[in-house]
């Protein structure tokens, strides 16, 4: 607020024509200037505080360069998988699994050639999601970042190198609604993924009915294994061994397809091992042809809730966007258990 001091002075001096004493007029002038000064100070302070709020860095952001370098170096050492998301020209979001190959003043990422990345992607903004091990055994910390692609290079026939600008910040997302934990093997007894077919459903229901005495074979073959990489209330990630691109094609292990997931989890109460059966959807899949391993990220779509008393048919409950409350509670209890173990 701008105050014309000369106009104010003349106005107040005009009171002299009314016969007011000079001392009273002078006092009014002083009071008026004091009020104007207070108003100006208040406006200045409010403007300063507003700028602070507009420029405030969220508490979940990590901006210190040394800390950023350490986190990315940890991701490099542990070969942490990065889910890289970006928009195609069709504006449909795509997610590709990759890993950090080198760190300089930028990030050098290794991406499978089937990701179909080309020079046209240079200049596009991408967002990354990854995790690194925490100090507590079995726990991980998740981070988000955004960056821009500024170079794409071919690397043999099976991989691309994608070079992105070093992010200026990382956002930590270790909150309950995003909580995802890597369970040590002692906390789960069994994990499997089978086709969502009539035969598959019958096998899944038999697994539940026999309390885990019957377990379907692994789609990777009798010598293969399936590991529960991480889990949250909204879904989980599995690692499959002895999985080739050809075998994955035979079972139609493609993004967007539904599969059944069978779990035997160690309860944190007094229920021992609890079995679960879910219909899930593949959200991401990464196959390493050199290792014969596949990483599959799945979302919970519906959960088996028992049999209907009247019809005796299986009941399935749709999993909402908030995830499965039962899995959310189990993940959170696992997080607390691992935290206690790491602090004892």
Helices and strands as residue ranges (DSSP letters): H 5-13, G 14-18, H 22-54, E 61-62, H 65-77, E 81-87, E 93-103, E 106-112, G 113-115, G 119-121, E 125-133, E 140-155, E 159-165, E 170-172, G 176-178, G 185-187, E 188-195, H 198-209, E 226-231, E 235-240, H 245-250, E 258-266, E 273-288, E 293-307, E 314-318, H 325-343
